[in-house]
Amino acid sequence: MSNILSLTVGNAATLAAAAAFLLGGVINASGRKAVREEFVRYGFPWWWCRVTALLEILTAILLVLPPTFTIGLVLGTGIMLAAILAVVRARDFGHLPPPAVFLLLLMTAAFFQVSS
């Protein structure tokens, strides 16, 4: 019974992480003025939101395909660590929660995938 529960929690955590990355990718791909300005404020060129969107959407896909889960995990972790570093470097601590939550979702998914 606990094995079934672990698999269910692991799948839910993976799907939540993938959904978060997909949503982030769609928002960044929109390239709205506010999104572009935020990337510039953190020291990136305005078009970097498109690169980030592509990487986030790719992460979402990789996470839900069992053979590529680990690659998605590594890619997503890299994206979120870079986001956290950019936010800290800009001393914009109010924007830390989203990448921290994404990273927490990834760690939860990884924990339950490894323990199952």
C-alpha positions, -999 to +999 in steps of 0.1 A: +000+000+000+028+025+009+045+017-025+013+027-043+010+059-022+047+067-030+041+063-067+010+084-066+028+112-047+058+109-070+036+111-101+017+141-086+050+159-077+063+153-112+032+165-128+031+196-106+067+204-114+061+199-152+029+220-150+049+248-132+076+248-159+050+247-187+032+277-172+065+295-167+074+287-203+041+300-217+044+332-196+080+338-207+071+329-243+044+356-243+072+382-243+050+408-227+066+441-219+066+433-182+084+400-188+110+415-211+116+444-186+121+419-158+148+400-178+166+432-186+164+443-149+182+410-140+210+417-166+198+396-195+190+408-230+152+413-236+150+383-259+163+359-232+127+354-221+122+334-253+153+312-246+141+306-211+106+298-223+120+272-247+141+256-219+112+256-195+089+240-219+115+214-228+120+207-191+082+201-187+083+176-215+114+158-203+100+155-167+069+136-178+087+111-200+102+085-177+133+078-198+142+116-197+130+125-162+166+128-149+176+151-178+145+173-171+154+173-135+189+185-142+178+211-167+150+224-145+174+227-115+199+246-136+172+270-148+160+276-113+194+280-097+202+306-124+170+324-117+177+324-080+212+337-086+199+365-108+173+376-083+198+376-054+224+394-075+197+421-083+188+422-046+151+417-056+143+393-028+106+396-032+109+376-065+126+346-048+095+326-040+086+315-076+120+299-085+123+286-049+089+269-053+098+255-087+130+241-072+111+226-042+087+209-067+117+194-085+133+182-053+100+166-042+096+149-076+132+137-075+128+124-039+097+103-047+110+091-081+142+078-064+125+063-034+100+044-055 
